[in-house]
Amino acid sequence: MTQISAADAELKKSLAAGDAGTKTWRVSTQPNAELAANFLNLNPAQGPGEASVAPRPDGQFDVFYLS
């Protein structure tokens, strides 16, 4: 199983620890679809309507998520 970077994991966790009342759209670029899915499923996992994934022309994926 391919793992996402430690920096991406720490960023998602630190953003989740912020103010739960205010959500902001953020973007993370992942090198492939598997890593994009792994990123969205990191604790805390994104819920319905809280994420979108868009392929890029260079083969990477932009992951838009609420935090």
RAJO-V725711 format. One record per pair of residues at least 12 apart in sequence whose ideal C-beta (glycine too) atoms are under 10 Angstrom apart, sorted by the first residue. I is the first residue (numbers start at 0). GAP is how many residues later the second one is. Records with the same first field share a line. If there is no record, write none. Layout:
I->GAP, GAP
//
This chain:
0->33, 37
1->28, 29, 30, 32, 33, 35, 36
2->31, 32, 35
3->24, 26, 27, 30, 31, 32, 33, 34, 35, 36, 37, 38
4->23, 25, 26, 30, 34
6->21
7->20, 21, 22, 27, 30, 31, 34, 55
8->29, 30, 33, 34
9->32
10->15, 17, 28, 31, 56
11->14, 16, 27, 28, 30, 31, 32, 33, 34, 51, 53, 55
12->29, 30, 31, 54
13->53
14->29, 50, 51, 52
15->26, 27, 28, 50, 51
16->27, 50
17->49
21->45
22->27, 42, 43, 44
23->41, 42, 43
24->25, 26, 27, 39, 40, 41, 42
25->37, 38, 39, 40, 41
26->25, 27, 35, 36, 37, 38
27->12, 33, 34, 35, 36, 37, 39
28->27, 29, 31, 32, 33, 34
29->23, 26, 30, 31, 32, 33
30->27, 28, 29, 30
31->27, 28, 29
32->20, 22, 26, 27, 28
33->27
34->25, 26, 28
35->15, 17, 18, 19, 24, 25, 26, 27
36->14, 16, 24, 26
38->12, 14, 22, 24, 26
39->12, 13, 23, 25
41->23
43->23
45->17, 18, 19, 20, 21
46->19
48->17
49->14, 15, 16, 17
50->12, 13, 14, 15
51->12, 13, 14
52->12
//
